[in-house]
Amino acid sequence: MPTTSRMGSSTISLGLGLGGGKSATSSGRAAGGGGAFANALSCDFDGSNDQMRTGNTGIDPTTTNAYTIACWVNYDAFNSLSGPWSLMTKYNSDGSHNAGFFSFSPSYVRTNSSSNTEFYHNGASSTKVVTLTTTLSTGVWYHFLQCWDGSTMKVYFNGSLVGSQSVSDVKTNSPYNLFVGLGRGGNGSRLNGKVDEVSFWTSDQSSNIASIYGDGSGAPDLSGLSPIGWWRMGDTGTDGAAGAGSSVSTITDAGSGGNNLVQSTASAQPLLSSSVPS
């Protein structure tokens, strides 16, 4: 449907000068470099009420001993909040972040006007957090990847390992859906920016980080890595048929899980954007 285009806790803190990102043009590469791969669209969330959610088939971390979640993000603005606002998250039935999963939570810190990014893993008895203190910029594509192998949580930023935490278990509360563009804080924790190529595995994919991040010339084709969930944010089937500047109600899961991202409320649907990593 076309619309008007719009523009006890343990923590590791890291300030790693890894602020470089990707420019915004239309391109893509095969996994590991080389070969043609079409990536023409992303989804732009307005920071006000936009969000999408999936089902749980195959992506419940309480039933797996490992996971990997990855995506590209390009911020339009950083909300002036004292608390975290989220790129994506998954809840437990008790309202906490989902067992063994993640919450990418870029938060604006009033005291030093810097933008920190926190990555969470909820264990049975404690929450583990890796905090990236690299200052992020608007209009730049960044790649985030978080994984857990059953004993260690690891976080990668633009293809480089930036931190890890030892954690041997997960919370086991009944999980809710995966949300993109919305965090546990409700309206105040919504993403204002673009998201592309969200992917999920029920295994530790850290050995494949070079293939998942790519060779620096655009988001790579992940089909050879067989993700359970792969949301291409407009580039699967007819998802992007309406073109950039139009709202989108369904993002088809190109992975094997069949968990489409959906939003039936027109006012909460993100817009398709022609800005993609390159």
C-alpha positions as a Markdown table, in Angstrom:
| # | Residue | x | y | z |
|---|---|---|---|---|
| 1 | Met | 0.0 | 0.0 | 0.0 |
| 2 | Pro | 1.8 | 3.2 | -1.2 |
| 3 | Thr | 2.2 | 6.0 | 1.3 |
| 4 | Thr | 4.1 | 9.2 | 1.4 |
| 5 | Ser | 7.8 | 8.7 | 1.7 |
| 6 | Arg | 9.5 | 9.7 | 4.9 |
| 7 | Met | 12.8 | 10.2 | 5.8 |
| 8 | Gly | 22.7 | -9.9 | 39.2 |
| 9 | Ser | 24.2 | -8.2 | 35.5 |
| 10 | Ser | 27.7 | -8.5 | 34.0 |
| 11 | Thr | 29.0 | -6.0 | 31.5 |
| 12 | Ile | 32.0 | -5.5 | 29.2 |
| 13 | Ser | 32.5 | -2.1 | 27.7 |
| 14 | Leu | 34.5 | -1.6 | 24.6 |
| 15 | Gly | 35.7 | 1.5 | 22.8 |
| 16 | Leu | 37.3 | 0.2 | 19.7 |
| 17 | Gly | 37.6 | 2.8 | 17.0 |
| 18 | Leu | 35.5 | 0.6 | 14.7 |
| 19 | Gly | 33.2 | 3.4 | 13.5 |
| 20 | Gly | 33.6 | 2.7 | 9.8 |
| 21 | Gly | 30.5 | 1.5 | 8.0 |
| 22 | Lys | 29.1 | 1.1 | 4.5 |
| 23 | Ser | 27.7 | 3.7 | 2.1 |
| 24 | Ala | 24.1 | 3.5 | 0.9 |
| 25 | Thr | 23.7 | 2.3 | -2.7 |
| 26 | Ser | 22.1 | -0.7 | -4.3 |
| 27 | Ser | 24.3 | -3.8 | -4.6 |
| 28 | Gly | 25.2 | -7.2 | -3.1 |
| 29 | Arg | 27.7 | -10.0 | -3.3 |
| 30 | Ala | 27.7 | -13.8 | -3.1 |
| 31 | Ala | 28.8 | -15.3 | 0.2 |
| 32 | Gly | 32.5 | -15.2 | 0.6 |
| 33 | Gly | 32.9 | -12.7 | -2.2 |
| 34 | Gly | 32.4 | -12.8 | -5.9 |
| 35 | Gly | 29.2 | -13.4 | -8.0 |
| 36 | Ala | 26.1 | -11.4 | -8.5 |
| 37 | Phe | 23.5 | -11.0 | -5.8 |
| 38 | Ala | 20.6 | -8.5 | -6.0 |
| 39 | Asn | 20.0 | -6.4 | -2.9 |
| 40 | Ala | 17.9 | -3.4 | -3.8 |
| 41 | Leu | 15.7 | -2.6 | -0.8 |
| 42 | Ser | 15.7 | -2.3 | 3.0 |
| 43 | Cys | 13.0 | -1.3 | 5.5 |
| 44 | Asp | 12.9 | 2.1 | 7.1 |
| 45 | Phe | 11.3 | 2.3 | 10.6 |
| 46 | Asp | 10.1 | 5.7 | 11.7 |
| 47 | Gly | 11.0 | 5.7 | 15.4 |
| 48 | Ser | 7.4 | 6.5 | 16.3 |
| 49 | Asn | 5.2 | 3.4 | 15.9 |
| 50 | Asp | 6.7 | 1.2 | 13.2 |
| 51 | Gln | 7.4 | -2.4 | 14.1 |
| 52 | Met | 7.2 | -6.0 | 12.7 |
| 53 | Arg | 7.1 | -9.4 | 14.3 |
| 54 | Thr | 7.6 | -13.0 | 13.5 |
| 55 | Gly | 6.4 | -16.4 | 14.7 |
| 56 | Asn | 8.6 | -18.8 | 16.8 |
| 57 | Thr | 9.1 | -21.8 | 14.5 |
| 58 | Gly | 12.6 | -22.9 | 14.8 |
| 59 | Ile | 13.8 | -19.7 | 16.5 |
| 60 | Asp | 13.1 | -20.5 | 20.1 |
| 61 | Pro | 16.5 | -20.4 | 21.9 |
| 62 | Thr | 15.2 | -22.3 | 24.9 |
| 63 | Thr | 15.2 | -25.4 | 22.7 |
| 64 | Thr | 18.7 | -25.0 | 21.2 |
| 65 | Asn | 22.2 | -25.1 | 22.6 |
| 66 | Ala | 23.5 | -22.3 | 20.3 |
| 67 | Tyr | 22.3 | -19.4 | 18.1 |
| 68 | Thr | 23.5 | -16.7 | 15.8 |
| 69 | Ile | 21.6 | -13.5 | 14.9 |
| 70 | Ala | 22.9 | -10.9 | 12.5 |
| 71 | Cys | 21.6 | -7.8 | 10.6 |
| 72 | Trp | 22.6 | -4.5 | 8.9 |
| 73 | Val | 21.3 | -1.2 | 10.4 |
| 74 | Asn | 21.5 | 2.4 | 9.2 |
| 75 | Tyr | 20.2 | 5.0 | 11.7 |
| 76 | Asp | 18.2 | 8.0 | 10.6 |
| 77 | Ala | 18.3 | 9.5 | 14.1 |
| 78 | Phe | 19.2 | 8.7 | 17.7 |
| 79 | Asn | 16.3 | 9.2 | 20.1 |
| 80 | Ser | 17.2 | 11.5 | 23.0 |
| 81 | Leu | 16.5 | 8.9 | 25.7 |
| 82 | Ser | 18.2 | 8.1 | 29.0 |
| 83 | Gly | 17.3 | 4.4 | 28.6 |
| 84 | Pro | 17.8 | 1.9 | 25.8 |
| 85 | Trp | 15.9 | 1.8 | 22.6 |
| 86 | Ser | 16.1 | -1.3 | 20.5 |
| 87 | Leu | 16.8 | -2.5 | 17.0 |
| 88 | Met | 15.2 | -5.9 | 17.7 |
| 89 | Thr | 14.4 | -8.0 | 20.7 |
| 90 | Lys | 12.6 | -11.2 | 21.8 |
| 91 | Tyr | 10.8 | -11.4 | 25.2 |
| 92 | Asn | 10.0 | -14.0 | 27.8 |
| 93 | Ser | 6.5 | -14.5 | 29.2 |
| 94 | Asp | 7.7 | -12.7 | 32.3 |
| 95 | Gly | 8.5 | -9.6 | 30.3 |
| 96 | Ser | 12.3 | -10.1 | 30.3 |
| 97 | His | 14.4 | -10.4 | 27.2 |
| 98 | Asn | 14.0 | -13.9 | 25.8 |
| 99 | Ala | 16.1 | -16.8 | 27.1 |
| 100 | Gly | 19.5 | -17.1 | 25.4 |
| 101 | Phe | 18.6 | -14.5 | 22.9 |
| 102 | Phe | 19.6 | -10.9 | 22.2 |
| 103 | Ser | 18.5 | -7.4 | 22.4 |
| 104 | Phe | 20.4 | -5.0 | 20.2 |
| 105 | Ser | 19.8 | -1.8 | 22.1 |
| 106 | Pro | 21.5 | 1.4 | 20.8 |
| 107 | Ser | 21.0 | 4.0 | 23.5 |
| 108 | Tyr | 21.6 | 7.7 | 23.6 |
| 109 | Val | 23.6 | 8.6 | 26.7 |
| 110 | Arg | 22.8 | 12.1 | 27.9 |
| 111 | Thr | 25.8 | 12.6 | 30.0 |
| 112 | Asn | 28.4 | 12.3 | 27.2 |
| 113 | Ser | 26.2 | 12.6 | 24.1 |
| 114 | Ser | 27.6 | 9.3 | 22.7 |
| 115 | Ser | 25.7 | 6.3 | 21.3 |
| 116 | Asn | 26.4 | 3.0 | 23.0 |
| 117 | Thr | 25.2 | -0.3 | 21.7 |
| 118 | Glu | 24.3 | -3.1 | 24.1 |
| 119 | Phe | 24.0 | -6.8 | 23.3 |
| 120 | Tyr | 22.2 | -9.1 | 25.8 |
| 121 | His | 22.1 | -12.8 | 26.6 |
| 122 | Asn | 19.8 | -13.8 | 29.4 |
| 123 | Gly | 21.1 | -16.8 | 31.3 |
| 124 | Ala | 19.1 | -18.7 | 34.0 |
| 125 | Ser | 20.7 | -16.8 | 36.8 |
| 126 | Ser | 22.3 | -13.7 | 35.3 |
| 127 | Thr | 22.2 | -11.3 | 32.3 |
| 128 | Lys | 25.4 | -11.0 | 30.3 |
| 129 | Val | 26.0 | -7.8 | 28.3 |
| 130 | Val | 28.6 | -6.7 | 25.8 |
| 131 | Thr | 28.6 | -2.9 | 25.3 |
| 132 | Leu | 30.1 | -1.3 | 22.2 |
| 133 | Thr | 31.1 | 2.3 | 22.9 |
| 134 | Thr | 32.1 | 3.2 | 19.4 |
| 135 | Thr | 30.3 | 6.3 | 18.4 |
| 136 | Leu | 27.8 | 5.5 | 15.7 |
| 137 | Ser | 26.7 | 8.0 | 13.0 |
| 138 | Thr | 23.5 | 8.5 | 11.1 |
| 139 | Gly | 23.4 | 7.6 | 7.4 |
| 140 | Val | 26.0 | 4.8 | 7.7 |
| 141 | Trp | 25.4 | 1.1 | 7.3 |
| 142 | Tyr | 26.7 | -1.1 | 10.2 |
| 143 | His | 26.7 | -4.9 | 10.6 |
| 144 | Phe | 26.0 | -6.5 | 14.0 |
| 145 | Leu | 26.3 | -10.2 | 14.8 |
| 146 | Gln | 25.7 | -12.0 | 18.1 |
| 147 | Cys | 26.2 | -15.7 | 18.7 |
| 148 | Trp | 26.3 | -18.2 | 21.5 |
| 149 | Asp | 27.9 | -21.7 | 21.4 |
| 150 | Gly | 26.5 | -23.0 | 24.6 |
| 151 | Ser | 29.3 | -21.6 | 26.8 |
| 152 | Thr | 30.4 | -18.2 | 25.3 |
| 153 | Met | 28.4 | -15.3 | 24.0 |
| 154 | Lys | 30.3 | -13.3 | 21.3 |
| 155 | Val | 29.6 | -10.1 | 19.5 |
| 156 | Tyr | 30.9 | -8.9 | 16.1 |
| 157 | Phe | 30.8 | -5.4 | 14.7 |
| 158 | Asn | 31.5 | -4.8 | 11.0 |
| 159 | Gly | 33.0 | -8.3 | 10.8 |
| 160 | Ser | 35.4 | -7.9 | 13.9 |
| 161 | Leu | 35.0 | -9.6 | 17.3 |
| 162 | Val | 34.5 | -6.8 | 19.9 |
| 163 | Gly | 33.7 | -8.7 | 23.0 |
| 164 | Ser | 32.6 | -12.0 | 24.7 |
| 165 | Gln | 31.1 | -13.3 | 27.9 |
| 166 | Ser | 31.1 | -16.7 | 29.5 |
| 167 | Val | 27.5 | -18.0 | 30.0 |
| 168 | Ser | 26.5 | -21.7 | 30.1 |
| 169 | Asp | 22.7 | -21.6 | 30.2 |
| 170 | Val | 19.6 | -19.8 | 29.1 |
| 171 | Lys | 16.3 | -18.7 | 30.7 |
| 172 | Thr | 13.5 | -21.1 | 30.0 |
| 173 | Asn | 10.4 | -19.0 | 30.2 |
| 174 | Ser | 7.9 | -19.4 | 27.4 |
| 175 | Pro | 9.2 | -17.1 | 24.5 |
| 176 | Tyr | 7.2 | -14.5 | 22.7 |
| 177 | Asn | 7.7 | -13.4 | 19.1 |
| 178 | Leu | 10.8 | -11.8 | 17.6 |
| 179 | Phe | 10.2 | -8.0 | 17.1 |
| 180 | Val | 12.1 | -5.8 | 14.7 |
| 181 | Gly | 12.0 | -2.0 | 15.3 |
| 182 | Leu | 10.6 | -2.3 | 18.9 |
| 183 | Gly | 12.2 | -3.0 | 22.3 |
| 184 | Arg | 10.7 | -3.8 | 25.7 |
| 185 | Gly | 10.4 | -0.2 | 26.5 |
| 186 | Gly | 7.4 | 0.3 | 24.2 |
| 187 | Asn | 7.0 | 3.5 | 22.1 |
| 188 | Gly | 10.1 | 5.1 | 23.7 |
| 189 | Ser | 12.3 | 2.2 | 22.5 |
| 190 | Arg | 11.5 | 2.2 | 18.8 |
| 191 | Leu | 14.1 | 2.2 | 16.1 |
| 192 | Asn | 14.5 | 5.3 | 13.9 |
| 193 | Gly | 16.4 | 3.9 | 10.9 |
| 194 | Lys | 16.8 | 1.2 | 8.2 |
| 195 | Val | 17.3 | -2.5 | 8.7 |
| 196 | Asp | 18.4 | -5.0 | 6.1 |
| 197 | Glu | 19.3 | -8.7 | 5.7 |
| 198 | Val | 18.3 | -10.0 | 9.2 |
| 199 | Ser | 19.4 | -13.6 | 9.7 |
| 200 | Phe | 19.2 | -16.3 | 12.3 |
| 201 | Trp | 20.7 | -19.8 | 12.9 |
| 202 | Thr | 20.3 | -22.4 | 15.6 |
| 203 | Ser | 24.1 | -22.8 | 15.6 |
| 204 | Asp | 27.3 | -20.8 | 16.3 |
| 205 | Gln | 28.2 | -19.2 | 13.0 |
| 206 | Ser | 31.3 | -17.3 | 14.3 |
| 207 | Ser | 33.5 | -19.3 | 12.0 |
| 208 | Asn | 31.5 | -18.0 | 9.1 |
| 209 | Ile | 31.7 | -14.3 | 10.0 |
| 210 | Ala | 33.7 | -13.4 | 6.9 |
| 211 | Ser | 30.9 | -14.9 | 4.7 |
| 212 | Ile | 28.1 | -13.3 | 6.7 |
| 213 | Tyr | 29.6 | -9.9 | 6.8 |
| 214 | Gly | 31.0 | -10.1 | 3.3 |
| 215 | Asp | 34.0 | -8.7 | 1.5 |
| 216 | Gly | 33.2 | -5.0 | 1.9 |
| 217 | Ser | 31.2 | -4.5 | -1.3 |
| 218 | Gly | 27.7 | -5.1 | 0.0 |
| 219 | Ala | 25.5 | -7.5 | 1.9 |
| 220 | Pro | 26.4 | -11.1 | 0.8 |
| 221 | Asp | 24.1 | -14.0 | -0.3 |
| 222 | Leu | 23.5 | -16.2 | 2.8 |
| 223 | Ser | 21.7 | -19.0 | 1.1 |
| 224 | Gly | 24.8 | -21.3 | 1.1 |
| 225 | Leu | 24.8 | -21.0 | 4.9 |
| 226 | Ser | 21.2 | -22.2 | 5.3 |
| 227 | Pro | 19.8 | -19.8 | 7.9 |
| 228 | Ile | 16.6 | -20.8 | 9.8 |
| 229 | Gly | 15.4 | -17.2 | 9.4 |
| 230 | Trp | 16.5 | -14.8 | 6.7 |
| 231 | Trp | 14.4 | -11.6 | 6.3 |
| 232 | Arg | 15.7 | -9.7 | 3.2 |
| 233 | Met | 13.5 | -6.6 | 4.0 |
| 234 | Gly | 12.0 | -6.2 | 0.5 |
| 235 | Asp | 14.0 | -8.4 | -1.8 |
| 236 | Thr | 12.2 | -11.7 | -1.5 |
| 237 | Gly | 9.4 | -12.6 | -3.9 |
| 238 | Thr | 6.9 | -9.8 | -4.3 |
| 239 | Asp | 7.7 | -8.1 | -1.0 |
| 240 | Gly | 9.1 | -5.1 | -2.7 |
| 241 | Ala | 6.8 | -4.9 | -5.7 |
| 242 | Ala | 5.4 | -1.5 | -4.6 |
| 243 | Gly | 8.9 | 0.0 | -4.7 |
| 244 | Ala | 10.8 | 2.4 | -2.4 |
| 245 | Gly | 8.7 | 4.9 | -0.5 |
| 246 | Ser | 5.8 | 2.4 | -0.1 |
| 247 | Ser | 4.8 | 0.7 | 3.1 |
| 248 | Val | 5.2 | -3.0 | 3.5 |
| 249 | Ser | 3.0 | -5.4 | 5.6 |
| 250 | Thr | 4.8 | -8.7 | 5.1 |
| 251 | Ile | 8.5 | -9.6 | 4.8 |
| 252 | Thr | 8.8 | -13.2 | 3.6 |
| 253 | Asp | 11.2 | -15.5 | 5.5 |
| 254 | Ala | 13.8 | -16.6 | 2.9 |
| 255 | Gly | 15.2 | -19.1 | 5.5 |
| 256 | Ser | 13.8 | -22.5 | 6.3 |
| 257 | Gly | 11.7 | -21.6 | 9.3 |
| 258 | Gly | 8.7 | -19.9 | 7.5 |
| 259 | Asn | 8.5 | -17.1 | 10.1 |
| 260 | Asn | 7.4 | -14.1 | 8.0 |
| 261 | Leu | 7.7 | -10.6 | 9.5 |
| 262 | Val | 4.2 | -9.1 | 9.6 |
| 263 | Gln | 2.4 | -5.9 | 10.5 |
| 264 | Ser | -1.3 | -5.6 | 9.7 |
| 265 | Thr | -1.7 | -2.0 | 11.1 |
| 266 | Ala | -1.1 | 0.3 | 8.2 |
| 267 | Ser | 0.2 | 3.2 | 10.4 |
| 268 | Ala | 2.8 | 0.9 | 12.0 |
| 269 | Gln | 4.2 | -0.5 | 8.7 |
| 270 | Pro | 7.8 | 0.5 | 7.8 |
| 271 | Leu | 8.6 | 2.0 | 4.4 |
| 272 | Leu | 10.7 | 0.3 | 1.7 |
| 273 | Ser | 13.9 | 2.2 | 1.1 |
| 274 | Ser | 16.4 | 2.0 | -1.8 |
| 275 | Ser | 19.3 | 2.5 | 0.7 |
| 276 | Val | 21.2 | -0.7 | 1.2 |
| 277 | Pro | 24.8 | -1.7 | 2.3 |
| 278 | Ser | 27.4 | -1.5 | -0.4 |
